[in-house]
Amino acid sequence: MDLVLLRLSALGDILRVLPAWANLREAFPEGRFRAVVEDRHAFLLEPLPWLEPVLVRRKRLSNPLVALAELKRVAGLIEDAGASLDFHGILKAALIPRLAAVPERWGDGVTKEFAGSLQTQPLAFRHQTRYDQALGLAEAFGRSRGIPGLGRFRPVLERVELPDPGAIWTQASKPRLVLVPGASRRGAIKRWPLHHWITLAHLLKDRCDLRWSLGPEEEELRGWLPGATGVAALPRLGFWQLASALRQADQVVAPDTGLLHLAVVLGVPALGLYGSSDPVVAGLPAGAGQILRTGISCSPCRERACQRRQCLEELPPDQVAAAIVLSPRSRRD
């Protein structure tokens, strides 16, 4: 079995397909698995060494003058594959196995830019979470080989080896919570208001061992937020050290961002604070956590320029605090 798995970007979306990829590996342990991702996301494959990275150079892919040449170059790296599974569903992803003349080209049912027309086995569209979308493709492919049961979710990074983050937690008797107030610049519309985060920290800090998770785009917050709230921030860590620190927590509270979905695949209960995000498509697998949202009439939406952000402003901190798990779980420290 020689399979090519395609999900070019982005961070959270690649994390969401890893459970499906791991199920395929378990079903075909002797198979060869090549993962086609953008070069900026290659690090996401590091904990799963059975995935062979096939890297698409994003700068070239984003340049219309050389994008086709880049796709042809990548196609040349997989032209001996027996089947491809497209977990992205955009034209650029679908073109790669088509240019490589891969005989079986599967798609997960979500297609844009006529990508489905390039697939030989496209699934029917279903309105479901991206986790279930990916797992459904793994299930369909497995059944075509007489192997059912590949559509089950499991936290694929719960037991993998990760680098030591150092000493993070100080109060062993209290539940450990990581608060994630940030989101990417592109996803800024997803951020719960900072004044709500500060109120939430004050509500919880006597009952929980809290830590802020502040990324490169929250450096300004790192300078004053811990002092203003009495809640320490996690140190500046590499991505997989951060993952190791999150795995030691009892719960992660975050908007619809990559770190929320990192918590899910690490097996850490997640509490998602959703505004404009679709609670179905961007939802969580059963048993992985909970989503809180106001559900006002204009959400979900894709209006990144919205100035009101009523959908998040009206989600009160006391409601979030009431959803927090206040008992430690069995952890891998």
C-alpha positions, 0 to 999 in steps of 0.5 A: 500500500503506497498512499499519498495524503494531502492537506496543504495547510493550515495548522489547525486543519492539519492537526484535525486530519491526523487522527484519520491518518493514524487510523490509516497507518494502523490499518495498513502497518506495512504501507508507505505514507507520504504527507503533502503539506506546505513547507511552513507546516512540516514541523507538524509531522515530526511526532509521527515519523512514519509520515514521509513529508512531501513539501510544497514551497508556499512562496512558489505556490502563492506566485501565479507565475510559478505555481503550476511548475511547483505543483508539477515538481511535487507531482513528480515526487509522488508519481509512483503512488497507488492512491491519494486521499485529498483532505483539503479539497481545493484545486491546488491540492487536487491537481498534484495527484492528477498531474502525477497520474495517481490511479486512485484519487479519493476526495473527502466530499468538500471540494472548491474550485472544481477540485472534485472533477479531478478525483476518481472517488469523490465522496458525497458532501456532508455538513459535519465537523472537519474531524468527521470529514477526514475520518469519513474519508479514511473509513470509506477508503478502508471499506474499499479494502475490506477494512471497516472501523477507520472512522473512529476518533482517537487523540492520536498525540496522547501517547507520542514522545514530546520534548520536556517543557521543563517545570510548568505547574506548581500546585499539584492538588488543583486542576491545571488550566491553560487560557489561550486569549490569542488567535492568528492575525487572520483569525482575529475575529475569533478572539474572545474580548480581553476584558472577559479573559481577565475577569475569567482569570480572577474568577478561577485563580483561587481554585485552579492552577492557571497559565496563560498561553501567549504566542509571538503575536501576544508579546505585548500582553506578556509584558503586563497581563501576568502582573495584572491578573496574578496568573503566570504565562507559560514560558516561550516554548517551541511548538512541541514543548508547548504541546507537552505542557498542554498535555499536562493540563486538565483543560484548555480554554481557547477560541477556535484556533490551532491550540484548541485543536492541538489540545483535542489531538493531545487528549486534553479536554477542550473548552472552545469559545466560539463566535463567528465559527460554525459550531458544526464544521469547526466543532469538536469530536464527541467526548473531546470537549465542549463549545460555548457560544451565544448563538445570536442570529448573525452567527456563524458568519465569515465576516472578518471585518465585523466591528461589533463582535457581539457574538463573543462580547455577549458570552459572559465570563461567569458562564465560561467559569461554570463550564470549567472542569474543577477536578484533576484528570489522569495525566501524562506528566 
